[in-house]
Amino acid sequence: MARNTDTPDNPKVEGLGPPADFPFPFPAYDIQKDFMRNLFQSLEGEKLGIFESPTGTGKSLSLICGALTWLRDHNTHYKAELQRKIEEGSAAVDDNDPDWFSAATKRIEEQGEVRKYREELLALQKQEERVKALKERRQVIKRSRIKKIDDDFDELFRDLHQVSEEVRRELSAIGGVEPMSAEESEWLLDDYHSDDEGESKYSKDKEEEEEDKGCLKIYFCSRTHSQLSQFVREVQKTVFGEDTRVVSLASRQNLCINEAVSKLHNVSLINDRCLELQKGKKGQATKCESDGSVSKKKKSSAGCPYYKQTAVDGLADQLLLEVQDIEQMVGLGRKTKGCPYYASRYAVKDAQLVVLPYNTLLHKGTREACQIRLKGNIVIVDEAHNLLETIANIHSVYISHGQLSGARAQLSQYLVRYSKRLSPKNLLYIKQIHFFINALMKLLSGGTQSIGAMSNNSNKGPSADSQSSSSRMLTVPLFLAETLTDNLNIFKLIQYIEQSKIAHKLHSFSQKFEGSVKVHQVQKQSSSTSSFLAKMASQKNNNSPKENQQPKTPETPKTEKPVKQEEEEEEEVVMGSPLMQITEFLRALLQASEDGRIIVTVGSTARKSSLKYLLLNPASHFHDIVKECRSVIVAGGTMRPVSEFRNQLFLSAGATPERIHEFSCGHVVPGEQIMPIALNEGPTNVTLDFTYQHRKDPKILDELGRVLANICNVVPGGLVCFLPSYEYEQYIYNHFTSTGIISRLSAKKKIFREPKKSSQLDTVLNEYAKTVRLSITNTTGITGSLLFSVVGGKMSEGINFSDNLGRCVIMVGLPYPNTHSPELKEKMQYLNKNVAPGPDGRPAGSVFYENLCFKAVNQSIGRAIRHRNDYASILLLDHRYSRPSSVQALPEWISKHLRMCPKFGQAFGLVRKFFADKKTTAT
């Protein structure tokens, strides 16, 4: 019997096996059937599964059909088993026993068991009745009903306008202090009465939430909202799209339909503003007494017009009765004037499949805010190849000197305007925040004498800067001691920031009068606030006609600038709310000290200095998921090396080895349609050695050029060449240009290069694809495109080079990360100390270093071969690819077909024959 993770309210029942057939939209391949059987058994056996299924093998559909088949069968089986145990228990209670005492004791025990079964069965029946009631009262929204909703909505907006005008008149009548506009009064902090304010209510809400745990759920998460929408559309194609209750969760930024809120753009600002509106918050207006003292007068602010309970409840019902992706949810919300964000959250309790992004699941605070209950439920993480890095990134926090300077300037300017109106408690905490920011800025300015004691060269940015920059690692206690902030109660400080909404109010205030905070201007204004106050007064004179307009925020210039100029602009201008980022940094300091480090980087100038909280132990934030969930499945197209998930994720999070189940399936593409080759030498017998010491050797670069020129002669369509870094790509391109190799390559392929700017990516890809398409019929001798791309760049993940777009993928060298990186060094030291060595005895840090390289390789070479009828060649150019450890780190569907070619002639012959055969087959 499988391990039981259910609560006492969920009695254990006998398990069930996988069905002979799974419902699939079309006849499933054998590997898909195998995938679904293993998934079914993992879910039933309460396992932690690591599933690898190459892209193009129908992984999403296999996950959907395998998991939802288990959910359907489990629910049916579970209910039947409960009924059977109730009947057996009731019959046993009636049995006669000559020993009356033993019989009575047995009767009491069995009655308790039967009662537990009956309560669980009753809960299931109530759940079914609730869903049945939803279906029965479902009705098509008629035009008359829509008209009524629109009329009510317009009337509400008229009421809001009247309330706003009344508040304005009231504030204008106040004397003794300078009058404020209605907008300015919204930025004034309410009195903060207690450090524990709101805690009891929150605890009570949590207790109420626990009373109704809802039905058994599968939480499916992936990286992006577009991937989640695609997943929901896949569900709609299956038989499960008819009767499965599916709900998509997304951020307010994606779901908010209130334009006054969504126009804020920044996620944190949208969240804060939404919370203020949806609570129908009661604030306090400023009043000056006759003796000159300042007091507060109660005032009310209207709530969000889309947060009407009837509309939200109605939309929640609609979401449960019909599978909808995020775009469809937003459209339905606009139609019914109901908030999709809150409707989806209300619908979660009765949902069977909840679709959500990584951050919502992996961040505990967000998870709790969205009422995600893990106990006894299923979690499936798709596209999980970078899961550990994702967890680390979510919980790591970066702060630049510019953000600190901007936050300090905003606080100073805010105090100038509001200090006479703020309560003593507000002033106390604002001064604490100000003190903390000043302490960090002093550290980055070299104010701490020991800053150079443990420094090492930073490898970020241009070499000229790195020579004059230093960075070091500090534990959290040492960091707090050096900044003299160890006496601050960080927990209460965070609580104040959250409850007072100071970050939101501060940002709105500064955005109105400054737009964005320019660091060089802030430094000039720090000694005098006259210019700021003059601008504020000027703004007030024009408040009436512009009050409802969106505050202007400087946009990034669309004209192209040199890279250096862009970097300086990013350093000088701080957009958004810097205090929100500082709050996240404070929250990171509350984590276990051994799980993270503070990286202090002191640059050649203040603007190049920064702080970063680095999370070293991602498993610490995955522990609750492993402990509470019935089963956790991590799936991806390339999950090798699997040891990373086994050791650093599951075992480090407290799992037992026997609970972990690994599954890897082959590709649907037959072996004769791929030609992977590991090549040791080029055409002139020069060893292809792209190690750091030799990769700029002109002989090796010339040999690489000869390899590419020969391969371009026999490969049709598109060819993608991956290089370890942008810097190395630039170096190779310059060498090829100066030696004439680019001219040779251009005779057969039009050359494209991966852009650094995301805005230029689509243009390059479209031109690349257009050239490939036209090469089929042109007579110019151009046979396609050659794209120089970068491992870990924009094209190594998420971009598919299927069919003619990627007939050959070339990997130049092994993209090992920089061993001099302070972050990497600290991470490797942490793993060596806390994680067991690999099977071959290598330290865990060394295994991690090797895994980083091959995860990047596997992601890049996986851009080709996207479906069953696709075909491509894969060339691995480096003698190190012939090592057994390298072969083992490759995906199985590639490694089992890998050809070892010491000489170029052999490899060239294989590639030429491969494409000649494909051309013959096509004709």
Residue pairs with C-beta under 8 A, 6 or more apart in sequence:
1 12
1 14
1 15
2 15
2 44
2 45
2 46
2 47
3 45
3 46
3 659
4 12
4 46
5 46
5 375
5 376
5 628
5 629
5 630
6 12
6 376
6 630
7 375
7 376
8 116
9 116
9 119
9 120
9 123
9 213
10 120
10 376
11 82
11 85
11 113
11 116
11 117
11 120
13 77
13 78
13 81
13 82
13 85
14 81
15 44
15 45
16 44
16 73
16 74
16 77
17 41
17 44
18 36
18 37
18 40
18 41
18 44
18 70
19 40
19 69
19 73
22 28
22 33
22 36
22 65
22 66
22 69
23 65
23 69
23 238
23 239
23 240
24 32
24 61
24 65
24 238
25 61
25 237
25 238
28 36
28 58
28 62
28 65
29 57
29 58
29 668
31 53
31 57
31 665
31 666
31 667
31 668
32 57
32 58
32 61
32 62
32 665
34 665
35 51
35 53
35 57
35 59
35 62
35 66
35 663
35 665
36 62
36 65
36 66
36 69
37 66
38 49
38 51
38 661
38 663
39 49
39 51
39 62
39 63
39 66
39 67
39 70
39 633
39 663
40 66
40 69
40 70
41 47
41 661
42 49
42 631
42 633
42 661
42 663
43 67
43 70
43 74
43 378
43 630
43 631
43 633
44 70
44 74
45 631
45 661
46 630
46 631
46 659
47 631
47 659
47 660
47 661
48 626
48 631
48 632
48 633
48 650
48 655
48 659
48 660
48 661
49 631
49 632
49 633
49 634
49 635
49 660
49 661
49 662
49 663
50 634
50 639
50 642
50 645
50 646
50 660
50 661
50 662
50 663
51 633
51 634
51 635
51 636
51 639
51 663
51 664
52 635
52 636
52 637
52 638
52 639
52 640
52 642
52 663
52 664
52 665
52 891
52 892
53 59
53 62
53 635
53 636
53 637
53 664
53 665
54 637
54 638
54 665
54 666
54 667
54 862
54 865
54 891
54 893
55 637
55 800
55 862
55 865
55 866
56 667
56 668
56 669
56 865
56 866
56 867
56 868
56 870
57 665
57 667
57 668
58 668
59 382
59 635
59 637
60 230
60 231
60 234
60 382
61 234
61 237
61 238
63 220
63 380
63 382
63 633
63 635
64 231
64 234
64 235
64 238
64 240
65 238
65 240
67 218
67 220
67 378
67 380
67 633
68 218
68 235
68 238
68 240
68 244
68 353
71 216
71 218
71 352
71 353
71 378
72 240
74 216
75 216
78 124
79 121
79 124
82 117
82 120
82 121
82 124
83 121
85 113
85 114
85 117
86 114
86 117
86 118
86 121
89 110
89 111
89 113
89 114
89 117
90 114
92 106
92 110
93 107
93 110
93 111
93 114
95 103
96 103
97 103
97 106
124 215
127 214
127 215
127 350
130 350
131 245
131 320
131 350
134 317
134 320
134 321
134 350
135 321
137 317
138 317
138 318
138 321
141 335
141 336
146 335
146 336
149 311
149 336
149 337
150 337
152 308
152 337
153 305
153 337
156 305
157 305
159 302
160 302
160 305
163 300
163 301
163 302
164 182
167 182
167 185
167 285
167 299
168 181
168 182
170 285
170 299
171 179
171 180
171 181
171 182
171 185
171 285
171 286
172 179
174 285
174 286
174 287
174 288
175 288
176 288
176 289
176 292
177 286
177 288
177 294
177 420
177 421
180 188
180 286
181 540
181 543
181 547
182 547
183 512
183 543
183 547
184 417
184 509
184 540
185 285
185 286
186 283
186 301
186 505
186 508
187 414
187 418
187 505
187 506
187 508
187 509
188 286
188 418
188 421
188 422
188 505
189 418
189 422
189 423
189 426
189 500
189 501
189 502
189 505
190 283
190 284
190 296
190 500
191 284
191 296
191 423
191 425
191 426
192 423
192 425
192 426
192 429
192 496
192 499
192 500
193 425
195 492
195 495
195 496
197 499
198 499
209 371
209 373
212 349
213 373
213 375
214 348
214 349
214 350
214 351
214 373
215 349
215 350
215 351
215 352
216 352
216 376
216 377
216 378
217 348
217 351
217 352
217 353
217 354
217 373
217 377
217 378
218 352
218 353
218 354
218 377
218 378
218 379
218 380
219 354
219 356
219 361
219 372
219 374
219 377
219 378
219 379
219 380
220 228
220 231
220 353
220 354
220 355
220 356
220 380
220 382
221 228
221 355
221 356
221 357
221 358
221 360
221 361
221 362
221 379
221 380
221 381
221 382
222 228
222 231
222 357
222 358
222 381
222 382
222 383
223 357
223 358
223 383
223 390
224 357
225 250
225 254
225 326
225 357
227 382
227 383
228 248
228 250
228 325
228 326
228 355
228 356
228 357
229 248
229 325
229 326
229 327
231 355
231 382
232 246
232 248
232 323
232 324
232 325
232 326
232 355
233 325
235 241
235 244
235 246
235 323
235 353
236 323
241 323
244 323
244 352
244 353
245 320
245 321
245 347
245 350
245 351
245 352
245 353
246 323
246 324
246 351
246 352
246 353
246 354
246 355
247 319
247 320
247 344
247 347
247 348
247 351
247 353
247 354
247 355
248 324
248 325
248 326
248 329
248 344
248 354
248 355
248 356
249 344
249 345
249 348
249 354
249 355
249 356
249 357
249 360
249 370
250 326
250 341
250 344
250 356
250 357
251 267
251 270
251 357
251 360
252 261
252 262
252 267
252 270
252 271
252 274
252 341
253 262
253 265
253 267
253 270
254 326
254 330
255 326
255 329
255 330
255 333
255 339
255 340
255 341
255 344
256 262
256 270
256 274
256 339
256 341
257 306
257 330
257 333
257 334
257 339
257 340
258 274
258 277
258 304
258 305
258 306
258 339
261 270
261 273
261 274
261 277
261 304
262 270
263 550
264 270
264 273
266 507
266 576
266 577
266 580
268 503
268 504
268 576
268 577
268 580
269 504
269 507
269 508
269 576
269 577
269 580
272 501
272 503
272 504
273 504
274 304
274 341
275 501
276 301
276 501
276 504
277 301
277 302
277 303
277 304
277 307
278 303
278 304
278 307
278 339
278 342
279 303
280 300
280 301
280 302
280 303
281 300
281 301
281 303
282 298
282 299
282 300
282 301
283 298
283 299
283 300
283 301
284 296
284 297
284 298
284 299
285 296
285 297
285 298
285 299
286 294
286 295
286 296
286 297
286 421
287 294
287 295
287 296
287 297
288 294
288 295
289 295
294 420
294 421
304 339
305 337
306 312
306 333
306 337
306 338
306 339
307 339
307 342
308 337
308 338
311 336
311 337
311 338
311 339
312 338
312 339
312 342
312 343
312 346
313 343
313 346
314 336
314 338
315 332
315 333
315 336
315 338
315 339
315 340
315 343
316 343
316 344
316 346
316 347
317 347
318 324
318 332
318 336
318 343
319 329
319 332
319 343
319 344
319 347
320 347
320 350
320 351
324 332
329 340
329 343
329 344
330 340
332 340
333 339
333 340
333 343
345 370
345 371
348 354
348 370
348 371
348 372
349 371
354 372
356 370
356 372
358 381
358 390
358 394
359 366
359 394
360 366
360 367
360 370
360 372
361 367
361 372
361 379
361 381
361 625
362 390
362 391
362 394
362 621
362 622
363 394
363 395
363 621
364 621
364 624
367 374
374 624
374 625
374 628
374 629
375 628
375 629
376 628
376 629
376 630
377 629
377 630
378 629
378 630
378 631
378 632
378 633
379 625
379 629
379 631
379 632
379 633
380 632
380 633
380 635
381 387
381 632
381 633
381 634
381 635
382 635
382 636
383 635
383 636
383 637
384 634
384 635
384 636
384 639
384 645
385 636
385 637
385 638
385 639
385 855
385 858
385 859
386 855
387 618
387 634
387 645
387 649
388 618
388 644
388 645
388 648
388 649
389 618
391 615
391 618
391 621
391 622
392 614
392 615
392 616
392 618
394 621
395 588
395 591
395 596
395 615
395 618
395 621
396 588
396 596
396 612
396 613
396 614
396 615
397 581
397 584
397 585
397 587
397 588
397 612
397 613
398 581
398 610
398 611
398 612
399 440
399 581
399 582
399 585
399 610
399 611
399 612
400 571
400 574
400 607
400 609
400 610
401 441
401 444
401 519
401 603
401 606
401 607
401 608
401 609
401 610
402 519
402 571
402 572
402 573
402 574
402 578
402 607
403 574
403 578
403 581
403 582
404 437
404 440
404 441
404 444
404 578
404 582
405 441
405 517
405 519
405 522
405 523
405 574
405 606
406 517
406 519
406 522
406 574
406 578
407 437
407 578
407 579
407 582
408 434
408 437
408 438
408 441
408 522
408 526
409 517
409 522
409 525
409 526
410 506
410 507
410 509
410 510
410 517
410 578
410 579
411 430
411 433
411 434
411 437
411 506
411 579
412 434
412 526
412 529
413 509
413 510
413 513
413 514
413 529
413 532
414 430
414 506
414 509
414 510
415 422
415 430
416 529
416 532
416 533
417 509
417 536
419 427
422 430
426 500
429 493
429 496
429 497
429 500
429 502
430 502
432 488
432 493
433 493
433 497
433 502
433 579
433 582
435 485
435 488
436 483
436 485
436 488
436 493
436 582
436 586
437 582
439 483
439 484
439 485
440 483
440 611
442 448
442 483
443 451
443 482
443 483
443 600
443 611
444 600
444 601
444 602
444 606
444 609
444 610
444 611
445 602
445 606
445 609
446 602
448 482
448 483
450 482
451 470
451 472
451 600
451 602
452 470
453 472
454 472
454 473
455 470
455 471
455 472
455 602
456 470
456 471
456 472
456 820
456 822
457 466
457 467
457 469
457 470
457 820
458 466
458 469
458 470
458 471
458 601
458 822
459 466
459 818
459 820
459 821
460 466
460 469
460 601
461 469
461 608
465 603
465 604
465 608
468 603
468 604
469 601
469 602
469 603
469 604
469 608
470 601
470 602
471 599
471 600
471 601
471 602
471 822
472 599
472 600
472 822
473 597
473 598
473 599
473 614
473 822
473 826
474 482
474 597
474 598
474 599
474 600
475 593
475 594
475 597
475 598
476 589
476 591
476 593
476 596
476 597
476 598
477 486
477 593
479 589
479 598
479 600
480 486
480 589
490 586
490 589
490 590
491 590
493 586
494 583
494 586
494 587
494 590
496 502
497 503
497 579
497 583
497 586
498 583
502 579
503 577
503 579
503 580
503 583
504 577
506 577
506 579
507 576
507 577
507 579
507 580
508 551
510 517
511 551
511 553
512 539
512 551
513 532
513 535
513 536
513 539
514 532
514 535
515 551
515 552
515 553
515 554
516 553
516 554
516 573
516 574
516 575
517 573
517 574
517 578
518 572
518 573
518 574
519 571
519 572
519 573
519 574
519 607
520 572
525 531
525 532
553 575
554 573
554 575
556 569
561 569
563 756
571 607
571 608
572 607
585 611
585 613
588 596
588 613
588 615
589 613
591 615
591 620
592 617
592 620
594 617
595 615
595 616
595 617
595 620
596 613
596 614
596 615
596 616
596 617
597 613
597 614
597 616
597 826
598 611
598 612
598 613
598 614
599 610
599 611
599 612
599 613
599 614
599 822
599 823
600 611
601 608
601 609
601 610
601 611
601 612
602 609
603 609
603 610
614 823
614 826
614 827
615 621
616 826
616 827
616 830
617 652
617 830
617 834
618 648
618 649
619 648
619 649
619 652
619 653
620 653
622 649
622 653
623 653
623 654
625 632
625 653
626 632
626 650
626 653
626 654
626 655
627 653
627 654
632 650
634 645
634 649
637 862
638 855
638 858
638 859
638 862
638 891
639 645
639 664
640 854
640 855
640 858
640 889
640 890
640 891
640 892
641 847
641 850
641 851
641 854
641 855
641 889
642 662
642 664
643 838
643 839
643 847
643 851
644 847
644 848
644 851
644 855
646 660
646 662
647 835
647 836
647 844
648 831
648 835
648 844
648 848
650 659
650 660
651 657
651 660
652 834
652 835
664 892
666 892
666 893
667 674
667 865
667 893
668 867
668 868
669 865
669 867
669 868
669 870
669 871
669 893
671 896
671 897
673 865
673 869
673 870
673 871
673 872
674 865
674 871
674 872
674 873
674 874
674 893
674 894
674 897
675 872
675 873
675 874
675 897
675 899
675 910
675 911
675 914
676 861
676 873
676 874
676 876
676 894
676 897
676 898
676 899
677 873
677 874
677 875
677 876
677 898
677 899
677 901
677 907
677 910
677 911
678 876
678 881
678 882
678 886
678 887
678 898
678 899
678 900
678 901
679 688
679 707
679 875
679 876
679 877
679 881
679 901
679 904
679 907
680 687
680 688
680 879
680 882
680 901
680 902
680 903
681 687
681 688
681 879
681 902
681 903
681 904
682 688
682 703
682 704
682 706
682 707
682 904
683 703
683 706
683 707
683 710
683 904
683 905
683 908
684 703
684 706
685 903
685 904
686 699
686 700
686 702
686 703
687 700
687 879
688 700
688 703
688 704
688 707
688 877
688 878
688 879
689 695
689 697
689 700
689 878
689 879
690 700
690 724
690 812
690 813
690 814
690 877
690 878
691 813
691 880
692 816
694 700
695 724
695 728
695 813
696 731
698 735
701 732
701 735
701 736
702 739
702 741
704 732
704 812
704 877
705 736
705 739
705 741
705 744
705 745
707 875
707 877
707 904
708 721
708 741
708 745
708 786
708 810
709 741
709 744
709 745
709 748
710 904
710 908
711 719
711 808
711 810
711 875
711 908
711 911
712 719
712 745
712 748
712 749
712 783
712 786
713 748
714 908
714 911
714 912
714 915
715 783
715 784
715 807
715 808
715 873
715 911
715 915
716 775
716 783
716 784
716 804
716 807
716 915
716 919
717 772
717 775
717 783
717 784
717 785
717 803
717 804
717 805
717 806
717 807
718 768
718 769
718 772
718 784
718 785
718 786
718 787
718 801
718 804
718 805
718 806
718 807
718 808
719 749
719 784
719 785
719 786
719 787
719 806
719 807
719 808
719 809
719 810
720 787
720 789
720 795
720 801
720 806
720 808
720 809
720 810
720 863
720 864
721 786
721 787
721 788
721 789
721 810
721 812
722 789
722 790
722 791
722 796
722 809
722 810
722 811
722 812
722 860
722 861
723 729
723 732
723 788
723 789
723 790
723 791
723 812
723 813
724 790
724 791
724 812
724 813
724 814
724 815
724 816
725 790
725 791
725 815
726 754
726 756
726 790
726 793
729 753
729 754
729 788
729 789
729 790
732 788
733 742
733 753
733 788
735 741
736 742
736 745
742 751
745 751
745 786
747 781
748 781
748 782
748 783
748 784
749 782
749 783
749 784
749 785
749 786
750 771
750 782
750 784
750 785
750 786
751 785
751 786
751 788
752 764
752 767
752 768
752 771
752 785
752 786
752 787
752 788
753 764
753 787
753 788
754 761
754 764
754 787
754 788
754 789
754 790
754 793
754 794
754 795
755 761
755 764
755 794
758 794
761 794
761 795
764 787
765 795
765 799
768 785
768 787
768 805
769 785
769 805
771 782
771 784
771 785
772 784
772 785
772 804
772 805
773 804
775 782
775 783
775 784
775 785
776 804
784 804
784 807
787 795
789 795
789 796
789 860
790 796
791 811
791 815
791 856
791 857
791 860
792 815
792 856
795 863
796 856
796 859
796 860
796 863
797 859
799 863
800 806
800 863
800 866
801 809
801 863
801 864
801 866
802 864
802 865
802 866
802 867
802 870
803 866
803 870
806 863
806 864
806 872
807 864
807 871
807 872
807 873
807 915
808 864
808 872
808 873
808 874
808 875
808 911
809 860
809 861
809 863
809 864
809 872
809 873
809 874
809 875
810 874
810 875
810 877
811 857
811 860
811 861
811 874
811 875
811 876
811 877
811 878
812 877
812 878
813 877
813 878
814 853
814 854
814 857
814 878
814 880
814 881
814 886
815 853
815 856
815 857
816 849
816 852
816 853
817 824
817 849
817 852
817 853
818 824
819 825
819 849
824 849
827 845
827 848
828 843
828 845
828 846
828 848
828 849
829 845
830 845
831 843
831 844
831 845
831 847
831 848
832 843
832 844
832 845
834 844
835 844
836 844
837 843
837 844
837 847
838 844
838 846
838 847
850 885
850 889
851 889
854 886
854 889
854 890
857 876
857 889
857 890
858 889
858 890
858 891
861 874
861 876
861 894
862 891
864 870
864 872
864 874
865 871
865 872
871 918
873 911
873 914
873 915
874 894
875 907
875 911
880 886
881 887
882 900
882 902
887 895
887 898
888 895
890 898
899 907
899 910
901 907
901 910
